[in-house]
Amino acid sequence: MFYNYVKQTHNKGIIDSIAFNNKRYKYDSSGYEGASEYIASNLLSQTNIKDYVSYTITIFKNNGEERLGCYFDDFVGEKTLFSPLNFIYFNNIFRRNLKECLKLLDKVVPGAGIFYTQMLEFDRFILNTDRYFHNMCMLENEDNSFSLAPLYDNSYSFLLDAFMSKRPKTHCSSDEFRASLSSKPFYDDFDRQVNTAIDLYGSQLKIKKNLSISDEVKETVAGFYGDEIVMWIERFIEEQKDRYGEYLILD
């Protein structure tokens, strides 16, 4: 019965992007989303998370206006992207009980629980405050089977809201902004979300010991957004490496 339910919950999840030539474009609405997505992609390439969307910063025209943002390959194609978690939540099934949701999704797509545990751990590492149910999606394949959509949408990460509000005070420690953060989508506390998932599946995220932003990525971000935002994110990553050193185990 669950299969019939979730097939009714088609949710684009990437509706704020513009489709063109097998790619999707998103423009910055807060002044930094492209930088956040691009650097998150670079960090994901240094983890054991293999299925993720890679973003590239670009300037494109939308309704005749040049917009700064990013683009990514359209991973949906002819498949249907939908969010079973939206259905579970809005139909009052388990509400926000993370353990029950993960166990149910694991029955639909084996390995879903491990993948979403990785996702929540990575969200905590980069402090992604924009993880809604509609970007924890599945794909309906041509044979009516389901597969997991890749990890995507890291627009609001690295405490960049704080950076934009405090600019140019890039010397500020991120600690002073953490207390006001709320995670999503199950609980408003990053640690609670991660620890609940880990209770079921164990810690799943692994990161390279020498995690860093490559020079090429830094130069690209600085070229579009300025040096200060690069300095802020570099400092943030070093703080997170100190805080979550247990993840830094890959050679």
C-alpha positions in Angstrom: 0.0 0.0 0.0 2.9 2.4 0.8 4.0 2.2 -2.9 0.6 3.4 -4.0 0.7 6.2 -1.5 4.1 7.6 -2.3 3.4 7.6 -6.0 0.7 10.2 -5.4 3.2 12.5 -3.7 5.1 13.7 -6.8 7.2 16.7 -5.7 9.7 18.4 -8.0 11.9 19.4 -5.1 13.9 21.4 -7.5 11.0 23.6 -8.6 13.0 26.8 -7.9 15.5 25.9 -10.7 15.2 26.6 -14.4 15.5 23.7 -16.8 17.6 24.2 -20.0 19.5 21.8 -22.2 19.5 18.9 -19.6 20.8 21.3 -16.9 19.0 23.2 -14.1 19.9 26.7 -13.1 19.3 28.3 -9.7 19.9 32.0 -9.0 21.0 33.5 -5.7 18.2 35.0 -3.7 20.3 35.6 -0.6 23.6 36.5 -2.2 25.6 33.4 -1.7 23.7 30.2 -2.6 25.9 29.4 -5.6 29.1 29.6 -3.5 27.5 27.4 -0.8 26.5 24.7 -3.4 29.8 24.8 -5.2 31.9 24.4 -2.1 29.6 21.8 -0.6 30.1 19.8 -3.9 33.8 20.1 -3.5 33.7 18.8 0.1 31.4 16.0 -0.8 34.0 14.8 -3.3 36.3 14.3 -0.3 33.8 12.0 1.6 32.5 8.5 1.2 29.2 9.9 -0.1 29.2 8.9 -3.7 25.8 9.9 -5.0 25.5 13.7 -4.9 24.8 16.5 -7.3 27.8 18.6 -8.4 27.1 22.3 -8.8 29.0 24.9 -10.8 28.8 28.7 -10.3 27.7 30.7 -13.3 26.0 33.8 -14.5 22.9 33.3 -16.6 20.0 35.2 -18.0 16.6 34.9 -16.6 13.8 36.9 -18.1 16.4 39.1 -19.8 18.2 39.8 -16.5 21.7 38.5 -15.7 21.6 36.5 -12.5 24.4 35.0 -10.4 23.9 31.5 -9.2 24.8 27.9 -10.2 23.8 25.0 -12.4 23.8 21.2 -12.2 23.0 18.3 -14.4 19.3 17.4 -14.4 19.4 14.1 -12.6 15.6 13.5 -13.0 15.3 13.2 -16.8 12.2 11.2 -17.7 11.9 9.8 -14.2 9.5 11.1 -11.5 11.0 12.8 -8.5 8.8 12.7 -5.4 9.1 13.0 -1.6 7.6 10.1 0.4 8.6 12.1 3.6 6.2 14.9 2.6 3.4 12.3 2.4 4.4 10.7 5.7 4.5 14.1 7.4 1.4 15.7 6.0 -0.7 12.6 6.5 0.3 12.3 10.1 2.1 9.0 9.7 4.9 8.9 12.3 4.9 12.7 12.2 8.5 13.6 12.8 9.6 10.3 14.3 12.9 9.9 12.5 13.5 6.3 13.5 10.2 5.1 12.2 10.5 7.1 9.0 14.0 5.8 8.2 12.9 2.2 8.9 9.9 2.5 6.6 12.0 4.1 3.8 14.6 1.3 4.2 11.8 -1.2 3.3 11.1 0.8 0.1 14.7 1.2 -1.0 17.2 -0.9 0.9 20.1 1.3 2.0 17.9 4.4 2.4 18.5 4.6 6.1 22.3 4.5 5.7 22.2 7.1 2.9 20.0 9.5 4.9 22.1 9.0 8.0 25.1 10.1 5.9 23.1 13.1 4.6 22.1 14.2 8.2 25.7 13.8 9.3 27.0 15.9 6.4 24.3 18.5 7.1 25.6 18.9 10.6 29.2 19.2 9.4 28.4 22.0 7.1 25.4 23.3 9.2 22.9 23.1 6.3 19.7 24.7 7.6 17.8 24.0 4.4 17.2 20.3 4.5 13.5 20.0 3.9 11.5 16.8 3.2 11.2 17.9 -0.4 14.9 17.5 -1.0 15.1 14.1 0.6 13.6 12.5 -2.4 13.3 9.3 -4.3 13.0 8.6 -8.1 10.4 6.4 -9.7 12.1 4.4 -12.4 10.6 3.2 -15.7 9.9 -0.2 -14.3 8.0 1.4 -11.4 10.7 0.6 -8.9 12.1 3.3 -6.6 15.7 4.5 -6.2 17.2 7.2 -4.1 17.7 10.7 -5.5 21.2 11.9 -5.0 22.1 14.3 -2.2 21.3 17.8 -3.4 20.4 21.3 -2.2 23.0 22.7 0.3 22.2 26.3 -0.4 22.1 27.6 3.2 25.3 26.2 4.8 28.6 27.3 6.3 26.8 30.0 8.5 26.7 32.2 5.4 23.6 34.0 6.7 25.9 35.2 9.6 28.6 36.1 7.2 26.3 38.3 5.1 24.9 40.0 8.2 28.3 40.7 9.8 30.3 41.4 6.6 33.1 42.4 6.5 33.8 41.2 10.0 35.2 37.9 8.8 37.2 37.5 12.0 34.1 36.6 14.0 34.1 33.0 15.3 31.2 30.9 14.1 30.5 29.8 17.7 28.6 33.0 18.4 26.1 32.2 15.8 25.5 28.5 16.5 23.1 28.9 19.4 20.4 30.4 17.1 20.6 27.7 14.4 17.8 25.2 13.8 18.3 22.0 11.9 15.6 20.4 9.6 13.5 18.5 8.8 12.8 16.2 11.7 14.1 18.0 14.8 15.5 21.5 15.3 18.7 20.3 16.8 21.5 18.9 14.6 22.9 16.6 17.3 19.5 15.1 18.1 18.8 14.3 14.4 22.2 12.7 13.9 22.3 10.8 17.1 18.8 9.4 16.4 19.9 8.1 13.0 23.2 6.8 14.4 21.2 4.8 17.0 19.8 2.8 14.1 22.6 2.6 11.6 25.8 3.7 13.3 27.9 6.6 12.1 28.1 6.5 8.3 30.0 9.6 7.2 33.7 9.4 6.5 35.8 12.4 5.4 39.4 12.7 4.1 41.9 13.5 6.8 43.3 16.4 4.8 39.9 17.9 3.9 40.3 21.3 2.3 39.0 23.6 -0.4 41.1 23.3 -3.5 42.9 26.4 -4.8 40.8 26.2 -8.0 37.6 26.2 -6.0 38.8 29.1 -3.9 39.8 31.1 -6.9 36.5 30.5 -8.6 34.4 31.5 -5.6 36.6 34.6 -5.0 36.1 35.6 -8.6 32.3 35.6 -8.3 31.8 36.5 -4.6 35.0 38.0 -3.3 37.9 36.9 -1.0 36.0 37.5 2.3 33.5 34.7 1.7 36.3 32.3 1.0 38.1 33.2 4.2 34.9 32.8 6.2 34.2 29.3 4.8 37.8 28.2 5.2 37.7 29.3 8.8 34.4 27.6 9.3 35.6 24.3 7.9 38.7 24.3 10.1 36.4 24.8 13.2 34.2 21.9 12.0 37.2 19.7 11.5 38.3 20.4 15.1 34.7 19.8 16.4 34.1 16.6 14.4 37.5 15.1 14.0 36.1 11.5 14.3 34.9 11.8 10.7 38.4 12.5 9.3 39.5 9.0 8.7 39.8 8.6 4.9 43.3 8.7 3.4 
